[in-house]
């Protein structure tokens, strides 16, 4: 016990009770207790805008910490309307607005003398209304200052009247400006966005041969315009939802009205509206927040940077989610066959597309099982190998001092290390890292007798097969579970791998994505229209995916190429 106490005295810190450091202010019963900060808290009531500009200015200065914030601008000026002058206030964030638009189309029409704002006449606005029996009557509408400002004085294409500070602050934070006018208990949310953003470029992760070469950017409005250009239909609906108690990140829920299933739309919006998080900064975070629980951690929604792929799934009856600030779209739901498909499949002839689909299907099995099968054969089932090949393997391993499991793990981890290093280093030297790591280090390892040449071939084939899988998340999933099958093959041979595949398939069949079976079209073996993994000829693709239960079952006529019958 004395030795234990001696060791404890050396390595255990005991605070001195006589020295206490109290950084809390002394409590005073006479002082007023202030509530906790309301940052990120959802409130049932919102703060109404006051009809006094001076009070509104004080509230905004408090909310934006104007004494220490350098990029928040409060521009006070005098507004002219109908020969009368009103004190006004303009709120915006420097660097997020287009100053030329704000000066020419907001400040100049409101401040400078012109016929509109200096008119002193007393006539009211005359409007016409159509009534029954095709008789048109004229109605006189009295002067209204808010409508006069928004419809006559401010020649801006997007202006909205709001009545709470929360609404106007949300618009200002997104790049708009807020206009407050004395005597009005409302404010004007005017769109003047002008912050720098990346232009539309080629997709970097989903490269195709015959498809369009455009990708999403970080601006949600640019992304919605790209989708609308492909869909080109007025039934495309894009609803805005805010996620995040602090960031209030704008998310767009996109679907084709009259085509997508109402239950699927409701489920997507239900999950988005019931996320209690402070911040949402990327589509990758949202994927994890809305995906169903899975024992395999398999990807259940599709992430893409291609507008043409997004439009294709939209027209199939699926629901798309866009996140402001992220160049990726989330496609729901996602099933197994979707992660082995490429946008180029529908652009090529059927025989070419199905051949590449078969290659990807084989590549997924190689990525998952080949290292495990190799270690199972060499450890337990040598009798299935030809004698010459067996002798070659034994000869290659004669000078290797390590067990085969150690060799395989070292090579697999080294391959993953080289892959990760190639992604992180600057692009000019990225390919160099791969060449040096794969060729020089591999050849040096064989020459030094650390690993066998045949094992390098197995690891190289496995790594190459993983690159053939179009979806990065699904490829990553197979790469991780590859290590599970390596250990099963090392411990139990073919029996362990067979049991692992059995459990893996059971867990995959049990997984669901937004209520839809993950292996639909594959298991159970039942015919569902439009769910085949392999593509039929283009003139036979009459039906949308049957598991979506879309409102419109067919997407083309029974005879699509009518010119052959004319």
C-alpha positions in Angstrom: 0.0 0.0 0.0 2.9 2.3 0.7 4.3 1.8 -2.9 0.8 2.7 -4.3 0.6 5.8 -2.2 4.2 6.8 -3.3 3.3 6.4 -7.0 0.1 8.3 -6.4 1.9 11.2 -4.8 4.1 11.5 -7.8 1.5 11.3 -10.6 -1.7 12.6 -8.9 -2.5 16.3 -8.5 -4.2 17.3 -5.3 -5.5 20.9 -5.3 -4.7 23.1 -2.3 -7.9 24.0 -0.4 -6.3 27.1 1.0 -5.8 28.6 -2.5 -9.1 29.0 -4.4 -9.5 31.0 -7.5 -13.0 32.3 -7.8 -13.7 34.2 -11.0 -17.4 34.7 -10.2 -18.8 38.2 -9.3 -20.1 38.5 -5.8 -23.8 38.1 -5.6 -26.0 41.1 -4.8 -29.5 40.5 -3.8 -30.5 44.1 -4.8 -29.2 43.8 -8.3 -31.5 42.8 -11.1 -31.2 39.3 -12.6 -30.8 39.2 -16.3 -32.1 36.2 -18.4 -29.7 34.0 -20.3 -28.7 34.9 -23.8 -31.3 34.1 -26.3 -28.8 33.2 -29.0 -30.0 30.1 -30.7 -33.2 29.7 -28.7 -36.5 29.4 -30.5 -39.1 31.9 -29.3 -42.8 31.7 -29.7 -43.1 35.5 -29.9 -41.1 37.8 -32.2 -40.1 41.4 -31.5 -42.3 43.8 -33.4 -40.9 46.7 -35.3 -41.5 50.1 -33.6 -43.0 53.1 -35.5 -40.1 55.2 -34.3 -36.8 55.1 -36.3 -34.7 56.1 -33.2 -36.1 53.2 -31.2 -35.5 50.8 -34.0 -31.9 52.1 -34.4 -31.2 51.5 -30.7 -32.6 47.9 -31.0 -30.5 47.2 -34.0 -27.4 48.6 -32.4 -27.9 46.3 -29.4 -28.6 43.2 -31.5 -25.6 43.7 -33.8 -23.2 45.0 -31.1 -22.5 48.0 -33.3 -19.9 49.4 -30.9 -17.5 46.6 -31.8 -18.8 45.4 -35.2 -17.0 47.1 -38.0 -18.9 45.7 -41.0 -22.5 46.6 -39.9 -23.6 49.8 -41.4 -26.6 52.0 -40.2 -27.2 54.7 -42.8 -29.5 57.4 -41.6 -31.1 59.8 -44.2 -34.2 61.8 -44.9 -36.8 60.2 -47.2 -39.0 62.3 -49.5 -42.5 61.0 -50.3 -45.4 63.1 -51.7 -43.8 66.4 -50.6 -43.3 65.2 -47.1 -40.0 64.3 -45.4 -39.5 61.2 -43.1 -36.5 60.1 -41.1 -35.3 56.8 -42.5 -32.7 54.2 -41.7 -30.9 51.7 -44.0 -29.3 48.6 -42.4 -26.8 46.4 -44.4 -23.6 44.4 -44.0 -20.6 45.8 -45.8 -19.1 43.3 -48.2 -22.4 41.4 -48.8 -24.3 44.0 -50.8 -23.9 45.6 -54.2 -23.3 49.2 -53.3 -24.0 50.4 -56.9 -27.5 48.9 -56.9 -28.1 50.3 -53.4 -27.0 53.8 -54.3 -28.8 54.0 -57.7 -32.0 52.2 -57.0 -32.6 52.8 -53.3 -30.9 55.8 -51.8 -31.0 58.1 -54.9 -34.8 57.6 -55.6 -35.6 58.1 -51.9 -33.3 61.1 -51.2 -32.9 63.0 -54.4 -35.6 65.4 -55.7 -37.7 63.9 -58.5 -41.3 64.0 -59.8 -42.3 60.9 -57.9 -41.3 61.8 -54.3 -42.0 65.5 -54.5 -45.5 65.3 -56.0 -48.0 67.3 -53.9 -51.2 66.4 -55.6 -54.2 64.9 -53.7 -55.5 62.4 -56.2 -55.5 58.7 -55.1 -54.6 55.6 -57.0 -57.3 54.4 -59.5 -57.6 50.7 -60.1 -60.0 48.6 -62.0 -61.8 45.5 -60.9 -63.6 43.0 -63.0 -67.1 41.9 -61.7 -69.8 39.7 -63.0 -71.4 40.1 -66.4 -68.1 41.4 -67.8 -68.7 44.8 -66.4 -65.6 46.7 -65.3 -65.8 49.3 -62.6 -63.1 51.7 -61.3 -62.3 51.9 -57.7 -60.3 54.6 -55.9 -57.7 53.5 -53.4 -56.5 55.9 -50.8 -52.8 56.8 -50.4 -50.8 54.3 -48.5 -47.2 55.1 -47.6 -45.8 51.6 -47.5 -47.3 50.6 -50.8 -46.2 53.9 -52.3 -42.6 53.3 -51.3 -42.5 49.7 -52.5 -44.4 50.2 -55.7 -43.4 53.7 -56.8 -40.3 55.0 -55.1 -38.0 52.0 -55.0 -37.3 50.5 -58.4 -36.0 47.2 -57.2 -37.1 43.9 -58.4 -37.3 42.1 -55.0 -38.8 44.0 -52.0 -40.8 42.6 -49.2 -42.6 44.1 -46.2 -41.9 42.5 -42.8 -43.2 43.4 -39.3 -40.6 41.8 -37.0 -36.9 42.3 -36.2 -36.2 38.6 -36.7 -37.5 38.7 -40.3 -35.5 41.8 -41.3 -32.3 40.6 -39.6 -32.6 37.2 -41.4 -32.7 39.1 -44.7 -29.8 41.4 -43.8 -27.7 38.4 -42.7 -28.2 36.8 -46.1 -27.1 39.9 -48.1 -30.2 42.1 -48.3 -30.7 45.6 -46.8 -33.4 46.7 -44.4 -35.2 50.0 -44.8 -36.9 51.6 -41.7 -39.1 54.6 -42.1 -40.4 56.9 -39.3 -44.2 56.4 -38.5 -44.2 52.9 -40.0 -44.3 49.8 -37.8 -43.0 47.7 -40.7 -39.6 47.5 -42.5 -38.7 46.8 -46.1 -36.5 43.8 -46.9 -34.8 44.7 -50.2 -32.6 42.3 -52.1 -29.2 43.9 -53.0 -26.9 40.8 -52.7 -23.5 41.5 -54.1 -21.0 39.3 -52.3 -18.3 37.4 -54.2 -19.0 33.9 -55.2 -17.4 31.1 -57.3 -18.5 30.8 -60.9 -20.0 27.7 -62.5 -17.2 25.3 -63.3 -16.7 21.7 -64.4 -17.6 18.9 -62.0 -14.4 17.8 -60.2 -15.7 14.5 -58.6 -18.3 13.2 -61.1 -16.7 13.3 -64.5 -18.7 12.1 -67.5 -18.0 11.7 -71.2 -21.1 12.8 -72.9 -23.0 14.7 -70.2 -23.0 18.5 -69.5 -20.0 20.0 -67.9 -21.6 22.2 -65.2 -21.6 21.8 -61.5 -23.3 23.4 -58.5 -21.8 26.3 -56.7 -22.1 27.6 -53.1 -25.0 30.0 -53.9 -28.4 28.3 -53.5 -30.1 30.7 -56.0 -27.6 29.8 -58.7 -28.2 26.1 -58.0 -32.0 26.5 -58.2 -31.6 28.3 -61.5 -29.4 25.5 -62.9 -32.1 22.9 -61.9 -34.9 25.0 -63.4 -33.1 25.3 -66.7 -32.9 21.5 -67.0 -36.4 20.7 -65.8 -38.0 23.7 -67.7 -41.5 23.2 -66.2 -43.7 25.4 -64.0 -44.6 22.5 -61.8 -41.1 22.5 -60.3 -41.6 23.6 -56.7 -38.7 24.9 -54.5 -39.7 25.5 -50.9 -37.4 27.3 -48.5 -36.8 26.1 -45.0 -34.3 27.4 -42.3 -32.2 24.9 -40.4 -30.1 25.8 -37.4 -31.1 27.9 -34.3 -28.1 30.2 -34.8 -27.1 30.0 -38.4 -30.6 29.7 -39.8 -29.2 28.1 -42.9 -31.5 28.3 -45.9 -32.4 24.9 -47.4 -34.4 24.4 -50.6 -36.7 21.4 -50.9 -37.3 20.7 -54.6 -39.8 18.4 -56.2 -42.1 18.3 -59.2 -45.7 18.9 -58.2 -48.1 16.4 -59.6 -45.3 13.9 -59.9 -43.6 13.3 -56.6 -45.3 11.3 -53.9 -47.0 13.5 -51.3 -45.9 11.2 -48.4 -42.3 11.4 -49.4 -42.5 15.2 -49.6 -44.1 15.4 -46.2 -41.5 13.0 -44.7 -38.6 15.1 -46.0 -40.0 18.4 -44.7 -40.9 16.7 -41.4 -37.3 15.7 -40.8 -36.0 19.1 -41.8 -38.4 21.0 -39.6 -37.6 18.8 -36.6 -33.8 19.3 -36.4 -32.7 21.0 -33.1 -29.2 22.0 -34.0 -27.4 25.3 -33.6 -25.7 25.3 -36.9 -25.8 23.7 -40.3 -22.8 24.5 -42.5 -22.8 21.9 -45.3 -24.8 19.3 -47.1 -22.6 16.5 -45.6 -23.9 17.4 -42.1 -27.5 17.4 -43.3 -27.1 13.9 -44.8 -26.2 12.5 -41.4 -29.0 14.4 -39.7 -31.8 13.1 -41.9 -30.6 9.6 -42.7 -32.3 6.5 -41.2 -30.4 4.6 -38.5 -28.4 1.7 -40.1 -26.3 -1.0 -38.5 -23.9 -0.8 -41.5 -23.6 3.0 -41.6 -24.3 2.6 -45.3 -25.1 5.8 -47.3 -28.8 6.2 -47.7 -29.1 9.5 -49.6 -27.3 10.4 -52.8 -25.0 13.4 -52.9 -24.2 15.0 -56.2 -22.6 18.1 -57.7 -24.2 17.7 -61.1 -27.4 19.6 -62.0 -28.3 17.1 -64.9 -28.2 14.2 -62.5 -30.3 16.1 -60.0 -32.9 17.0 -62.7 -33.0 13.3 -63.8 -33.9 12.2 -60.3 -36.4 15.0 -59.9 -38.2 13.9 -63.0 -38.2 10.3 -61.6 -40.3 11.5 -58.7 -37.7 12.0 -56.0 -37.2 15.0 -53.6 -34.0 17.1 -53.7 -32.5 19.2 -50.9 -30.2 22.1 -51.5 -28.2 23.7 -48.7 -27.0 27.3 -49.1 -23.3 27.5 -49.0 -22.8 23.9 -50.2 -22.1 22.9 -53.8 -23.9 19.5 -53.4 -27.5 18.4 -53.7 -29.0 15.7 -51.6 -31.3 13.2 -53.4 -33.8 11.3 -51.4 -34.4 8.4 -51.2 -31.3 6.5 -52.2 -31.2 2.7 -52.9 -28.4 0.3 -53.6 -28.6 0.4 -57.4 -28.3 4.2 -57.3 -24.8 4.1 -55.8 -23.5 1.9 -58.6 -24.9 4.1 -61.4 -23.3 7.0 -63.3 -24.9 10.0 -65.0 -23.3 8.8 -68.2 -25.2 5.6 -68.3 -28.3 7.2 -69.9 -26.2 9.1 -72.4 -24.5 6.0 -74.0 -25.9 3.1 -75.9 -27.6 0.4 -73.8 -24.9 -2.3 -74.4 -22.1 0.1 -73.3 -24.0 1.2 -70.2 -24.9 -2.3 -69.1 -21.3 -3.5 -69.6 -19.9 -0.7 -67.4 -22.7 -1.4 -64.9 -21.5 -5.0 -64.8 -17.9 -3.9 -64.3 -18.9 -1.7 -61.3 -20.9 -4.6 -59.8 -17.8 -6.8 -60.0 -15.6 -4.0 -58.7 -17.7 -3.6 -55.6 -17.3 -7.4 -54.8 -13.5 -7.1 -55.5 -13.2 -4.1 -53.2 -15.1 -5.8 -50.4 -13.9 -9.4 -50.6 -10.7 -9.9 -52.6 -8.2 -9.4 -49.8 -10.2 -11.5 -47.4 -10.5 -14.3 -50.0 -6.7 -14.2 -50.7 -5.9 -14.6 -47.0 -8.4 -17.3 -46.6 -7.1 -19.3 -49.5 -3.4 -19.0 -48.5 -4.1 -19.8 -44.8 -6.8 -22.5 -45.0 -7.7 -23.6 -48.5 -4.4 -24.0 -50.4 -5.8 -27.1 -52.2 -8.0 -25.1 -54.5 -5.0 -23.4 -56.1 -3.1 -24.9 -59.0 0.2 -26.5 -57.9 2.3 -24.1 -60.0 0.6 -21.1 -58.5 0.9 -22.4 -55.0 4.6 -23.0 -55.4 4.9 -19.5 -56.8 3.2 -18.0 -53.8 5.3 -20.0 -51.4 8.5 -19.0 -53.2 7.5 -15.3 -53.1 6.9 -15.5 -49.4 10.0 -17.5 -48.6 12.0 -14.4 -47.6 9.2 -12.6 -45.9 9.6 -12.8 -42.1 6.1 -11.6 -41.2 2.8 -13.4 -41.1 0.4 -12.8 -44.0 -2.1 -10.9 -41.9 0.6 -8.4 -41.0 1.7 -8.1 -44.6 -1.9 -7.5 -45.8 -2.7 -4.9 -43.1 0.5 -3.0 -43.8 -0.1 -2.8 -47.5 -3.8 -1.9 -47.1 -3.1 0.8 -44.6 -0.2 2.1 -46.8 -2.5 2.3 -49.8 -5.1 4.2 -47.8 -2.4 6.5 -46.5 -1.2 7.2 -50.1 -4.7 7.9 -51.3 -5.4 10.3 -48.4 -2.0 12.0 -49.0 -2.8 12.5 -52.7 -6.0 14.3 -51.8 -4.5 16.6 -49.2 -1.3 17.7 -51.0 -1.4 20.6 -53.6 -2.8 19.4 -56.9 0.5 19.9 -59.0 2.3 17.3 -56.8 -0.7 15.1 -56.0 -0.1 12.6 -58.9 3.6 12.5 -58.0 2.7 11.3 -54.5 0.7 8.5 -56.0 3.4 7.4 -58.4 6.2 7.6 -55.8 4.1 5.8 -53.2 2.8 3.0 -55.5 5.9 2.3 -57.6 8.9 3.3 -55.6 7.8 2.3 -52.2 6.2 -0.9 -53.4 9.2 -2.0 -55.3 11.5 -1.1 -52.4 9.3 -3.2 -50.0 9.5 -6.2 -52.3 13.2 -5.9 -52.7 13.7 -5.6 -48.9 11.6 -8.7 -48.3 9.0 -7.0 -46.3 6.0 -8.0 -48.5 5.5 -10.5 -51.3 4.9 -9.4 -54.9 1.6 -11.4 -55.3 0.2 -9.5 -52.3 1.0 -6.2 -53.9 -0.9 -7.3 -57.0 -3.9 -8.2 -54.8 -3.9 -4.8 -53.0 -3.4 -2.9 -56.3 -6.4 -4.7 -57.9 -8.5 -4.0 -54.9 -7.6 -0.3 -54.8 -8.2 0.1 -58.5 -11.6 -1.6 -58.2 -12.6 0.9 -55.5 -11.9 3.8 -57.9 -14.4 2.2 -60.4 -17.4 2.8 -58.0 -19.0 6.1 -58.9 -20.2 7.2 -55.5 -17.5 8.2 -53.1 -19.5 7.5 -49.9 -20.4 4.0 -51.0 -16.8 3.3 -52.1 -15.6 4.5 -48.6 -18.1 2.2 -47.0 -16.8 -0.9 -48.9 -13.2 0.1 -48.1 -13.9 0.1 -44.4 -15.8 -3.2 -44.3 -13.0 -4.8 -46.4 -10.9 -4.9 -43.2 -13.8 -6.8 -41.4 -13.7 -9.5 -44.1 -9.9 -9.6 -43.9 -10.1 -10.6 -40.2 -12.9 -13.1 -40.9 -10.9 -14.8 -43.6 -7.8 -14.9 -41.4 -9.7 -16.5 -38.5 -12.1 -18.9 -40.2 -11.3 -19.0 -43.9 -14.3 -19.4 -46.3 -16.6 -20.2 -43.4 -15.9 -16.8 -41.8 -16.3 -14.9 -45.0 -19.6 -16.8 -45.8 -21.0 -15.9 -42.4 -19.9 -12.3 -42.7 -21.5 -12.0 -46.1 -24.7 -13.6 -44.7 -24.9 -11.1 -41.8 -23.9 -8.2 -44.1 -26.7 -9.0 -46.6 -29.3 -9.4 -43.8 -28.3 -6.0 -42.4 -28.5 -4.4 -45.8 -31.9 -5.9 -46.6 -33.1 -4.6 -43.2 -32.0 -1.0 -44.0 -34.5 1.5 -45.2 -34.2 5.0 -46.8 -37.1 7.2 -46.1 -39.3 4.1 -45.6 -38.1 2.4 -48.8 -36.2 -0.9 -48.7 -32.5 -0.3 -49.5 -32.3 -3.4 -51.7 -35.5 -2.8 -53.6 -35.3 -4.4 -57.1 -32.6 -6.8 -55.8 -34.1 -8.4 -52.8 -36.8 -9.7 -52.6 -36.8 -11.0 -56.1 -40.0 -9.4 -57.4 -40.7 -7.5 -60.6 -41.2 -3.8 -59.9 -41.5 -1.6 -62.9 -38.6 0.7 -63.6 -36.4 -0.7 -60.8 -34.0 -3.0 -62.8 -30.3 -2.5 -62.2 -29.5 -2.9 -65.9 -31.0 -0.5 -68.4 -33.4 -1.6 -71.1 -33.2 0.0 -74.5 -34.2 3.6 -74.4 -37.5 3.0 -76.2 -38.5 0.5 -73.5 -37.9 2.9 -70.5 -41.6 3.6 -70.1 -42.0 3.6 -66.4 -40.6 5.6 -63.5 -39.2 3.8 -60.5 -42.1 1.8 -59.1 -41.0 1.9 -55.5 -41.5 5.7 -55.4 -45.2 5.4 -56.1 -45.1 8.6 -58.1 -48.4 10.1 -59.2 -47.5 9.7 -62.8 -46.4 6.1 -63.5 -45.3 6.5 -67.1 -42.6 8.8 -68.4 -42.9 8.1 -72.1 -45.3 6.5 -74.5 -45.5 2.8 -75.3 -44.2 3.8 -78.8 -41.8 6.6 -78.1 -40.1 6.6 -81.6 -43.3 7.3 -83.6 -41.3 8.3 -86.6 -40.7 4.6 -87.3 -44.5 4.1 -87.8 -45.1 7.1 -90.0 
